[in-house]
Amino acid sequence: MTPRVTATVDLAAIRHNLRVVRQTAPRSKVMAAVKADAYGHGAVAVARALEAEQVDGLAVACMEEALKLREAHLLHTPIALLEGVISIEEAALAVYERLQVVVHDHWQIALLEQLPDSAEVQVWFKLDSGMHRLGFPLSDVPRLVATLQRHPGWKLQGWLTHLSCADELDSPVTAQQIAVYRAALEGVPGPRSIANSAGLLAWPDARVDWVRPGLMLYGASPLPGKTGRELGLVPALTLESRLIAIREFAAGEPIGYGQTWRTPERMPIGVVAVGYADGVHRCLPSGTPLMVGGRRVPLVGRVSMDMVTVDLRPAPQAAVGDPVLLWGDGLPAEEVASYAGTLAYELFCGLTQRVRFRYRNG
Ligand SMILES: Cc1ncc(COP(=O)(O)O)c(C=O)c1O
């Protein structure tokens, strides 16, 4: 059976991008974000590739994601639960599975305190240095140090904070966040961790004991106006479908639902077997580029559930059955995402179960 829509993930690209992380932050350990199914790339395959390269740690959002990795025998690399645990059962499971727990609130401390004294809990404390999403206020640091002293079984992994504006290179926010975080931890022992991809690429002061890249490992740029390639990264995922029809229309004919686009002249329209049920955003407007035979062709008319239509004038040699690139090398996901008013993060995470995944260079 020929798959309609294929996502080809090049694991060599992910290994390359890890090397870029290491070159950029050579003194930092790397906790690779593989949450959200490795940003839609497939958490097990990606985590295996990263483990083979001796990545220092993996980060997932929640217990379910961590267990998926453990079930796939990813047993050697430390795994951190970025949102921590939400019940006493999860707390016990985290200890049993040797998962690192990010603790962001006092109610989570209360949960962990219900575990037996002998339980070895690996704890990251998350501090709120200005993002105001999760984290203890910086003024809580002395209280947290006292909590650790009360629980000799708890093993401190480090002090983590998250940057809210690391992709805004002219903003003073990141420097302020780093400064207040540093000041709050003055003289406090334990590893530090600040930077996501944008933080580690753009803010040298954020390259501390641990960095936590996600997006850049998948080869996309977290920085506006730059592609992954321009940052030395290699896009890991290529999304492709096929032309299933080519039809010639006279000038003035409407195309697709709502008749939102009309042919300006006699011209060929290609029908591509991919739609919003595969993860191609319905809001992508006419003019969004796709690629056929190495040439960019604009999307025309509305994205429907299973199909999109394209203007084939720039690719007159195109034939039914030809592959069509939705994004990948030569057509950056960042660029396609910008047409949908979103980021590559959302494009990656939006791929659905109907897409067939293939892995190269595992
Ligand atoms: C706490 C934390 N660290 C690191 C990351 C990785 O971020 P990025 O994909 O921007 O590198 C995320 C992602 O949202 C996160 O929530």
The ligand as an ORCA input file, in Angstrom:
! r2SCAN-3c Opt
* xyz 0 1
  C      10.612     23.949     30.776
  C      10.991     23.828     29.340
  N      12.286     23.700     29.012
  C      12.690     23.577     27.736
  C      11.782     23.579     26.695
  C      12.269     23.469     25.264
  O      11.961     24.631     24.564
  P      12.361     24.863     23.033
  O      11.614     23.856     22.252
  O      11.914     26.240     22.759
  O      13.838     24.679     22.939
  C      10.434     23.729     26.988
  C       9.451     23.780     25.891
  O       8.383     24.296     25.948
  C      10.020     23.854     28.339
  O       8.720     23.983     28.668
*
